[in-house]
């Protein structure tokens, strides 16, 4: 049968594969053909793996043997900071341009077991630092909904690959919104799981206390399928948790979860169309029987400031390992110190340099108390704000982003303006709980329909609540 | 205000060589970012405890190593400079 990539989901593809309507090889070839048509313009993929057909043949064998899982033969794209043994993982940086992963990340190992077909590695902001993919050393990725605009970031290539029908789903990483914001800009579902839910073993670290892998998919059901396989404890990640780590508190709502909205945090800086769409989404949730409550999160206004202390601090220490000695780029100097200085100057792009320097500043003697230690205190305040809110409500709702996708080239000369794109998403990474962005419609801008998204946040370990409200909202 | 000398010192600590014009640009940008993040100084009181993370060490005991040579080829292949199976570095002292 003819494969209709537009309407295909993981669930549907699985059914077709099992019924032998098409083979895993045919499915992979359908995606490869779309990629070869579109990628030159979109720049979603940095590399298409050379063993795609071989992986698909293996998947077909698994299907023929009668032992497929729902993910067997499903074509998936990886963000360029997730290790797959033998393949390059460059973080879209020149410093790792020729670095070949020497082991599989836990996420990849788990998907391999399922017989997933990995299509390739996708573009991103260098070292996951950015909200637009414009910080890649390999050129910007375009938004398939309007090619004059960014796909969001940092997992912009991962989002664009799915939105352009170049993959059925993808894995990104989310340190301050890097899965949810591009999902919102590209009309997809994006999850930032509870901190520790998916092992970070084998992803290239940015901010270790904030980083999480998250799936980008066309439906909430697909997202749940991937999360269920990926989550769980891992002997290689001391922060990894399982579904029972956090107790599941009883629902506050009688029939359905109560949704809290921090309206006082949303009175400025939000695009009119985004706000209108948000109100329509709230109306829809009410008509589905959800109770809505205005809640107060007194310290939420500090979230982005806290993030821009903790994240660069962790960046500056995590990126110290890229010194040109054991792997990656090596630039020659007169002595070892000069080797370091030159390697890192040539290897890191401007945003990475900026954040390493900023992180070095907030950790330096005399400033660590005012910045790093203070930010950790405010983090505790934020966690306590949410704990209090979750005594009254079950979920927190905001728009995912204050604006729809912006133009390529916009905001590039003002870092603070760029950072504000993450104003609604960073809080979940600081507090730790899971957050899900779901498509909520479009905004017509200059004749193009630009996707918008809303974001649900839940207490630690309550991905189940996010999936159930998300499915109901999208009518799945 | 962050001066270009401050940026120079930070870049030295961070082991990144910077061009003069980038030092000036970074001083301005980092000033702007600090202007934004300075608001955390007005949050809460001084006495709040830091957030605690329930994390423990899961390193294995330092015994029963994997068979010598299992990962050698893959790791050595990534060395930027080598001599045989040795990683080559400049002298330190």
Contacts between the chains, C-beta under 8 A, distances in Angstrom:
chain1	res1	chain2	res2	distance
A	99	B	78	6.5
A	100	B	74	7.8
A	100	B	77	7.1
A	100	B	78	6.5
A	102	B	71	6.6
A	102	B	74	4.3
A	102	B	75	5.8
A	102	B	78	6.7
A	209	B	53	7.1
A	235	B	58	6.6
A	237	B	58	7.9
A	238	B	55	5.5
A	238	B	56	6.2
A	238	B	57	6.5
A	238	B	58	4.2
A	239	B	53	7.7
A	239	B	55	5.5
A	299	B	43	6.1
A	299	B	44	7.2
A	301	B	39	7.9
A	302	B	39	6.5
A	302	B	40	5.6
A	302	B	43	5.0
A	304	B	36	7.7
A	305	B	36	6.3
A	305	B	37	4.4
A	305	B	38	7.8
A	305	B	39	5.1
A	305	B	40	4.8
A	306	B	40	6.0
A	308	B	33	6.3
A	308	B	36	7.0
A	308	B	37	5.0
A	309	B	37	5.6
A	309	B	40	6.8
A	316	B	14	6.4
A	320	B	15	7.8
A	323	B	15	7.1
A	324	B	80	6.0
A	325	B	80	7.3
A	325	B	87	7.2
A	325	B	89	6.1
A	326	B	78	7.0
A	326	B	79	6.7
A	326	B	80	7.9
A	326	B	87	6.6
A	327	B	78	3.9
A	327	B	79	7.0
A	327	B	80	7.1
A	328	B	78	7.8
A	328	B	80	7.1
A	329	B	80	7.4
A	330	B	80	3.4
A	330	B	81	6.3
A	335	B	90	5.9
A	336	B	89	6.6
A	336	B	90	4.4
A	336	B	91	7.7
A	336	B	92	5.9
A	337	B	15	7.6
A	339	B	90	6.5
A	340	B	15	4.2
A	341	B	15	5.7
A	341	B	16	6.6
A	341	B	17	4.0
A	342	B	17	5.8
A	344	B	14	7.6
A	344	B	15	5.5
A	344	B	16	4.6
A	344	B	17	7.4
A	345	B	16	5.5
A	345	B	17	3.9
A	345	B	18	7.0
A	348	B	16	6.8
A	350	B	22	7.8
A	353	B	16	5.8
A	353	B	18	7.5
A	353	B	22	7.6
A	353	B	26	7.5
A	354	B	26	6.3
A	354	B	29	6.2
A	354	B	30	7.2
A	356	B	14	5.0
A	356	B	16	6.5
A	357	B	7	6.7
A	357	B	10	5.0
A	357	B	11	6.2
A	357	B	14	5.9
A	357	B	16	7.2
A	357	B	26	6.1
A	357	B	30	6.6
A	358	B	30	5.7
A	358	B	33	6.2
A	360	B	10	4.8
A	360	B	13	5.3
A	360	B	14	4.6
A	361	B	2	7.7
A	361	B	6	7.8
A	361	B	10	5.6
A	361	B	30	6.8
A	361	B	34	7.8
A	364	B	10	7.2
A	364	B	13	7.2
A	370	B	41	6.7
A	371	B	37	7.2
A	371	B	40	7.6
A	373	B	50	7.0
A	374	B	40	5.5
A	374	B	41	6.6
A	374	B	43	7.6
A	375	B	40	5.8
A	376	B	50	4.3
A	376	B	51	5.9
A	377	B	43	7.7
A	377	B	44	6.4
A	377	B	48	4.5
A	377	B	49	7.4
A	377	B	50	5.9
A	378	B	40	5.3
A	378	B	43	4.7
A	378	B	44	6.4
A	379	B	50	7.6
A	379	B	51	4.7
A	380	B	48	5.6
A	380	B	49	6.2
A	380	B	50	6.1
A	380	B	51	4.2
A	381	B	43	6.4
A	381	B	44	5.0
A	381	B	48	6.2
A	383	B	51	5.8
A	414	B	32	7.7
A	415	B	29	5.6
A	415	B	32	6.8
A	415	B	33	6.0
A	416	B	32	5.6
A	416	B	33	6.1
A	416	B	35	8.0
A	416	B	36	5.2
A	419	B	33	7.7
A	419	B	36	7.6
